Amino acid sequence: MQPRLILLLIFCSFLGLSLSAQVAPFEQQKVLFADGIERTFWISLDEHNDVLHYKRDKEEQPATFLAADVVSFSFGGNQYYTLPIEEEYFTYFKVYHEGKEFAVLEKYPNYETLKIVAAGSEGNLFVCQPGRKKDDRYYLCYEQLKIRPSLPQNYLPPPFIRHQRSLEVGYRTGEIEVKKLLYLALEGQFKLFYMENDERLNIWDDLMSAKPGDQRTQDMLKKYITDENKINAIRKKVKQEKLDLRDPKDLIIALESVYQ
């Protein structure tokens, strides 16, 4: 086989894999719309780009829904809701739990969502270079304080010449890979609860790195719950069962000790 033909086959194979990775298989599902009407379509959710593709007929070319027009649907064995992160930005959330008093939802990161997360971090995080992603991985950047001794240009080490060292203060830019965003609807609030990342820099996890039975339980819940009795009951449950509130299943178990 000639080299050019080999390269062509490799390229075609790679292109086919890339296209199949971008669009998930279509499923025939019912979609509930904002007008209250439920209709059946062939749908495919692209979480990387926050797009819901649809077909009226399995063989026709796909189109896309506006997220604000969709209320809920099922896809891939999961239930999804469309909710606004900001007033004008509607996006798709996977539902882990929907009860009478609280709901736990997951959001796959994308560029628009990370801009909103960065804006709410009080300057701790910012979006990396526009479009900064690699192999469908998304990143947020941060400025880390960097302090090091500053030595005079004519400095010679002891015992030759002794100089008093000064400190040079600066910043360096780092990045964290954002894997998932866990949102919590509780006590009339709907906020980002936990940002799963590659944990190269835990201090930028906004005090949301609670380990099983850790004191951080209160830190993770205080922006939702003001009743100390409720927080103490949840902390007791976390400690007894060694729950990790970063895990959606454990979070649900902990909250069910107080809420329905």
Contacts in CASP RR format, 6 or more apart in sequence:
PFRMAT RR
TARGET T0000
AUTHOR 0000-0000-0000
METHOD contacts of the structure
MODEL  1
MQPRLILLLIFCSFLGLSLSAQVAPFEQQKVLFADGIERTFWISLDEHND
VLHYKRDKEEQPATFLAADVVSFSFGGNQYYTLPIEEEYFTYFKVYHEGK
EFAVLEKYPNYETLKIVAAGSEGNLFVCQPGRKKDDRYYLCYEQLKIRPS
LPQNYLPPPFIRHQRSLEVGYRTGEIEVKKLLYLALEGQFKLFYMENDER
LNIWDDLMSAKPGDQRTQDMLKKYITDENKINAIRKKVKQEKLDLRDPKD
LIIALESVYQ
22 46 0 8 1.000
22 48 0 8 1.000
23 44 0 8 1.000
23 46 0 8 1.000
23 53 0 8 1.000
23 62 0 8 1.000
24 44 0 8 1.000
24 45 0 8 1.000
24 46 0 8 1.000
24 75 0 8 1.000
24 76 0 8 1.000
25 44 0 8 1.000
26 42 0 8 1.000
26 43 0 8 1.000
26 44 0 8 1.000
26 53 0 8 1.000
26 55 0 8 1.000
26 58 0 8 1.000
26 62 0 8 1.000
27 42 0 8 1.000
27 43 0 8 1.000
27 44 0 8 1.000
27 75 0 8 1.000
27 76 0 8 1.000
28 40 0 8 1.000
28 41 0 8 1.000
28 42 0 8 1.000
28 43 0 8 1.000
28 58 0 8 1.000
29 40 0 8 1.000
29 41 0 8 1.000
29 42 0 8 1.000
29 43 0 8 1.000
29 73 0 8 1.000
29 74 0 8 1.000
29 75 0 8 1.000
30 38 0 8 1.000
30 39 0 8 1.000
30 40 0 8 1.000
30 73 0 8 1.000
30 74 0 8 1.000
31 38 0 8 1.000
31 39 0 8 1.000
31 40 0 8 1.000
31 41 0 8 1.000
31 43 0 8 1.000
31 54 0 8 1.000
31 65 0 8 1.000
31 70 0 8 1.000
31 72 0 8 1.000
31 73 0 8 1.000
32 38 0 8 1.000
32 70 0 8 1.000
32 71 0 8 1.000
32 72 0 8 1.000
32 73 0 8 1.000
33 39 0 8 1.000
33 69 0 8 1.000
33 70 0 8 1.000
33 71 0 8 1.000
34 68 0 8 1.000
34 69 0 8 1.000
34 70 0 8 1.000
34 71 0 8 1.000
36 71 0 8 1.000
41 54 0 8 1.000
41 55 0 8 1.000
41 56 0 8 1.000
42 54 0 8 1.000
42 55 0 8 1.000
42 56 0 8 1.000
42 57 0 8 1.000
42 58 0 8 1.000
43 52 0 8 1.000
43 53 0 8 1.000
43 54 0 8 1.000
43 55 0 8 1.000
43 73 0 8 1.000
43 75 0 8 1.000
44 52 0 8 1.000
44 53 0 8 1.000
44 54 0 8 1.000
44 62 0 8 1.000
44 75 0 8 1.000
45 51 0 8 1.000
45 52 0 8 1.000
45 53 0 8 1.000
45 75 0 8 1.000
45 80 0 8 1.000
45 92 0 8 1.000
46 52 0 8 1.000
46 53 0 8 1.000
47 92 0 8 1.000
47 108 0 8 1.000
47 110 0 8 1.000
48 108 0 8 1.000
48 110 0 8 1.000
48 136 0 8 1.000
49 110 0 8 1.000
50 67 0 8 1.000
50 91 0 8 1.000
50 92 0 8 1.000
50 108 0 8 1.000
50 110 0 8 1.000
50 112 0 8 1.000
50 113 0 8 1.000
51 64 0 8 1.000
52 64 0 8 1.000
52 65 0 8 1.000
52 67 0 8 1.000
52 70 0 8 1.000
52 73 0 8 1.000
52 92 0 8 1.000
53 62 0 8 1.000
53 63 0 8 1.000
53 64 0 8 1.000
54 62 0 8 1.000
54 63 0 8 1.000
54 64 0 8 1.000
54 65 0 8 1.000
55 61 0 8 1.000
55 62 0 8 1.000
55 63 0 8 1.000
66 90 0 8 1.000
67 82 0 8 1.000
67 90 0 8 1.000
67 91 0 8 1.000
67 92 0 8 1.000
68 82 0 8 1.000
68 84 0 8 1.000
68 90 0 8 1.000
70 82 0 8 1.000
70 92 0 8 1.000
71 81 0 8 1.000
71 82 0 8 1.000
72 79 0 8 1.000
72 80 0 8 1.000
72 81 0 8 1.000
72 82 0 8 1.000
73 79 0 8 1.000
73 80 0 8 1.000
74 80 0 8 1.000
78 94 0 8 1.000
78 95 0 8 1.000
79 94 0 8 1.000
79 95 0 8 1.000
79 98 0 8 1.000
80 92 0 8 1.000
80 93 0 8 1.000
80 94 0 8 1.000
80 95 0 8 1.000
81 92 0 8 1.000
81 93 0 8 1.000
81 95 0 8 1.000
81 105 0 8 1.000
82 90 0 8 1.000
82 91 0 8 1.000
82 92 0 8 1.000
82 93 0 8 1.000
83 90 0 8 1.000
83 91 0 8 1.000
83 93 0 8 1.000
83 105 0 8 1.000
83 190 0 8 1.000
84 90 0 8 1.000
84 91 0 8 1.000
85 91 0 8 1.000
85 107 0 8 1.000
85 113 0 8 1.000
85 116 0 8 1.000
86 116 0 8 1.000
89 112 0 8 1.000
89 116 0 8 1.000
91 107 0 8 1.000
91 112 0 8 1.000
91 113 0 8 1.000
92 107 0 8 1.000
93 105 0 8 1.000
93 106 0 8 1.000
93 107 0 8 1.000
93 183 0 8 1.000
94 105 0 8 1.000
94 106 0 8 1.000
94 107 0 8 1.000
94 108 0 8 1.000
95 103 0 8 1.000
95 104 0 8 1.000
95 105 0 8 1.000
96 104 0 8 1.000
96 105 0 8 1.000
96 106 0 8 1.000
96 248 0 8 1.000
96 249 0 8 1.000
96 252 0 8 1.000
97 103 0 8 1.000
97 104 0 8 1.000
97 248 0 8 1.000
97 252 0 8 1.000
99 260 0 8 1.000
100 259 0 8 1.000
100 260 0 8 1.000
101 186 0 8 1.000
101 259 0 8 1.000
101 260 0 8 1.000
102 184 0 8 1.000
102 185 0 8 1.000
102 186 0 8 1.000
102 255 0 8 1.000
102 259 0 8 1.000
103 184 0 8 1.000
103 185 0 8 1.000
103 186 0 8 1.000
104 182 0 8 1.000
104 183 0 8 1.000
104 184 0 8 1.000
104 185 0 8 1.000
104 193 0 8 1.000
104 248 0 8 1.000
104 251 0 8 1.000
104 252 0 8 1.000
104 255 0 8 1.000
105 182 0 8 1.000
105 183 0 8 1.000
105 184 0 8 1.000
105 185 0 8 1.000
106 180 0 8 1.000
106 181 0 8 1.000
106 182 0 8 1.000
106 183 0 8 1.000
106 248 0 8 1.000
107 113 0 8 1.000
107 180 0 8 1.000
107 181 0 8 1.000
107 182 0 8 1.000
107 183 0 8 1.000
108 180 0 8 1.000
108 181 0 8 1.000
109 138 0 8 1.000
109 178 0 8 1.000
109 179 0 8 1.000
109 180 0 8 1.000
109 181 0 8 1.000
110 138 0 8 1.000
111 127 0 8 1.000
111 130 0 8 1.000
111 131 0 8 1.000
111 133 0 8 1.000
111 138 0 8 1.000
113 181 0 8 1.000
114 127 0 8 1.000
114 138 0 8 1.000
114 140 0 8 1.000
114 178 0 8 1.000
115 127 0 8 1.000
117 125 0 8 1.000
117 140 0 8 1.000
117 178 0 8 1.000
117 181 0 8 1.000
117 192 0 8 1.000
117 195 0 8 1.000
118 125 0 8 1.000
118 126 0 8 1.000
118 127 0 8 1.000
118 140 0 8 1.000
121 206 0 8 1.000
124 142 0 8 1.000
124 204 0 8 1.000
124 206 0 8 1.000
125 140 0 8 1.000
125 141 0 8 1.000
125 142 0 8 1.000
125 204 0 8 1.000
126 140 0 8 1.000
126 141 0 8 1.000
126 142 0 8 1.000
127 140 0 8 1.000
127 141 0 8 1.000
128 139 0 8 1.000
128 140 0 8 1.000
128 141 0 8 1.000
128 175 0 8 1.000
132 138 0 8 1.000
132 139 0 8 1.000
132 141 0 8 1.000
132 175 0 8 1.000
133 139 0 8 1.000
137 177 0 8 1.000
138 177 0 8 1.000
138 178 0 8 1.000
139 175 0 8 1.000
139 176 0 8 1.000
139 177 0 8 1.000
139 178 0 8 1.000
140 175 0 8 1.000
140 176 0 8 1.000
140 178 0 8 1.000
140 197 0 8 1.000
141 173 0 8 1.000
141 174 0 8 1.000
141 175 0 8 1.000
141 176 0 8 1.000
142 173 0 8 1.000
142 174 0 8 1.000
142 175 0 8 1.000
142 176 0 8 1.000
142 201 0 8 1.000
142 204 0 8 1.000
143 171 0 8 1.000
143 172 0 8 1.000
143 173 0 8 1.000
143 174 0 8 1.000
144 171 0 8 1.000
144 172 0 8 1.000
144 173 0 8 1.000
144 174 0 8 1.000
144 201 0 8 1.000
145 169 0 8 1.000
145 170 0 8 1.000
145 171 0 8 1.000
146 169 0 8 1.000
146 170 0 8 1.000
146 171 0 8 1.000
146 172 0 8 1.000
147 167 0 8 1.000
147 168 0 8 1.000
147 169 0 8 1.000
147 170 0 8 1.000
148 167 0 8 1.000
148 168 0 8 1.000
149 165 0 8 1.000
149 166 0 8 1.000
149 167 0 8 1.000
149 168 0 8 1.000
150 165 0 8 1.000
150 166 0 8 1.000
150 167 0 8 1.000
150 168 0 8 1.000
151 163 0 8 1.000
151 165 0 8 1.000
152 163 0 8 1.000
154 161 0 8 1.000
155 161 0 8 1.000
155 163 0 8 1.000
174 201 0 8 1.000
176 197 0 8 1.000
176 198 0 8 1.000
176 199 0 8 1.000
176 200 0 8 1.000
176 201 0 8 1.000
176 204 0 8 1.000
177 197 0 8 1.000
177 198 0 8 1.000
178 195 0 8 1.000
178 196 0 8 1.000
178 197 0 8 1.000
179 196 0 8 1.000
179 197 0 8 1.000
179 198 0 8 1.000
180 195 0 8 1.000
180 196 0 8 1.000
181 192 0 8 1.000
181 194 0 8 1.000
181 195 0 8 1.000
181 196 0 8 1.000
182 192 0 8 1.000
182 193 0 8 1.000
182 194 0 8 1.000
182 195 0 8 1.000
182 196 0 8 1.000
182 246 0 8 1.000
182 248 0 8 1.000
182 251 0 8 1.000
183 190 0 8 1.000
183 191 0 8 1.000
183 192 0 8 1.000
183 193 0 8 1.000
184 190 0 8 1.000
184 191 0 8 1.000
184 193 0 8 1.000
184 224 0 8 1.000
184 251 0 8 1.000
186 224 0 8 1.000
186 225 0 8 1.000
186 255 0 8 1.000
186 259 0 8 1.000
187 224 0 8 1.000
187 225 0 8 1.000
187 226 0 8 1.000
189 223 0 8 1.000
189 224 0 8 1.000
191 223 0 8 1.000
191 224 0 8 1.000
193 208 0 8 1.000
193 220 0 8 1.000
193 251 0 8 1.000
194 208 0 8 1.000
194 220 0 8 1.000
194 245 0 8 1.000
194 246 0 8 1.000
195 205 0 8 1.000
195 206 0 8 1.000
195 208 0 8 1.000
196 246 0 8 1.000
197 205 0 8 1.000
199 205 0 8 1.000
199 209 0 8 1.000
202 209 0 8 1.000
207 216 0 8 1.000
207 219 0 8 1.000
207 220 0 8 1.000
208 216 0 8 1.000
208 219 0 8 1.000
208 220 0 8 1.000
208 246 0 8 1.000
209 216 0 8 1.000
209 246 0 8 1.000
210 216 0 8 1.000
210 217 0 8 1.000
210 219 0 8 1.000
210 220 0 8 1.000
210 238 0 8 1.000
210 244 0 8 1.000
210 245 0 8 1.000
210 246 0 8 1.000
211 244 0 8 1.000
212 238 0 8 1.000
212 242 0 8 1.000
212 243 0 8 1.000
212 244 0 8 1.000
213 235 0 8 1.000
213 238 0 8 1.000
213 239 0 8 1.000
213 242 0 8 1.000
213 243 0 8 1.000
217 231 0 8 1.000
217 234 0 8 1.000
217 235 0 8 1.000
217 238 0 8 1.000
217 245 0 8 1.000
217 254 0 8 1.000
218 231 0 8 1.000
218 235 0 8 1.000
220 245 0 8 1.000
221 231 0 8 1.000
221 234 0 8 1.000
221 245 0 8 1.000
222 231 0 8 1.000
225 231 0 8 1.000
225 234 0 8 1.000
230 258 0 8 1.000
233 257 0 8 1.000
233 258 0 8 1.000
234 254 0 8 1.000
234 255 0 8 1.000
234 257 0 8 1.000
234 258 0 8 1.000
236 257 0 8 1.000
237 243 0 8 1.000
237 253 0 8 1.000
237 254 0 8 1.000
237 257 0 8 1.000
238 245 0 8 1.000
238 254 0 8 1.000
241 250 0 8 1.000
241 253 0 8 1.000
243 250 0 8 1.000
243 251 0 8 1.000
243 253 0 8 1.000
243 254 0 8 1.000
244 250 0 8 1.000
245 251 0 8 1.000
245 254 0 8 1.000
END
